[in-house]
Amino acid sequence: MSAFPSKSDIIIHFAHGAYQLAECLNARDPLIRNFQTFTPDETAAQIGSGHVFVGSGYWKNDFISTAHNLKLIQVCAAGFENYDLNAISKAGVRLSNSRGVNANAVSDHAMALILGLSRKIHTARDNQRAKHWRGMISDIQKREDELAGKTLTILGVGTIGKRLARRAHAFDMHVIGIRRNISEIEGLVDEAVTPNKLYDVLRRSDFVALTCPLTDKTANIIDANALTAMPQSAYLINVSRGGCVNQEALIHSLEAREIAGAGIDTTIEEPLDTGSRLWDIPNVILTSHTAGETQKYEDNVIDILFENLNRLWSGKTDLLNQIV
């Protein structure tokens, strides 16, 4: 494998339809040569021009055979399931993801969904649009609720889950963390359990938040049986991936009021089909996979990119968030 290009020689290819990555880099170091493509076709046409590829959804594995100058792939997201790791490794290309880039954003969003459902902000917004001033409610179960003393179960306590646990503790919630290696979260949560205890903790959860990656083991981990195990008063929060939840089972559970509601940021198909019943379920707060997208996102990605570039320029071999 040839040497990694120097700072004066390197060309960085940003590929994203929305994120202003090139603009952000130029504001911080205008001497580094770079360009950005904003469509899949533009990306394919320019894939051979850069030494570093920074992108996510526009990547195609057949680029490996045409991107002869490519030395580093910096995925500008946490997920990298669409990258052929073996082929990338054989080509002598390094790959790193942006794990943690949106940890604050996603944990904030999960907490916002918990608060929104608990305080019925979605219902208040509907009332506002209808110009309806809601009076006092005599039915106790239909009132807004308080979070203090409620139990939050976090499935997949990585960087995002750990931050969500701290936010939940600020509201005096009881936090149960589910993770294979519980030694890494003991002391951060009130109870640390392994995945085989999932159903035991679902039965006593007021909120269940998914912050896990989508893997063979987490696909459909919340299915009809899991939803049935949750109390009727419980809420599901999904800020991970849509495939972690059996969507039809969730829709049935919500429509049948088998659980109290859900805060959903990701769905199986995205964009969500306009005919999906999820749009119209009143006890759902639905956001369009926006949990990780903030005004700081580009800067956070560039921070990770600079860290890895500086490591390679100084002769180091290990990368931040190294995958290959």
Helices and strands as residue ranges (DSSP letters): E 11-15, H 21-28, E 33-37, H 40-46, E 52-55, G 61-65, E 72-75, H 85-90, E 94-96, H 103-118, H 121-129, G 140-142, E 151-155, H 159-170, E 174-178, G 182-184, E 191-193, G 195-197, H 198-202, E 207-210, H 224-229, E 235-238, G 242-244, H 247-255, E 261-264, G 277-280, E 284-286, H 297-313
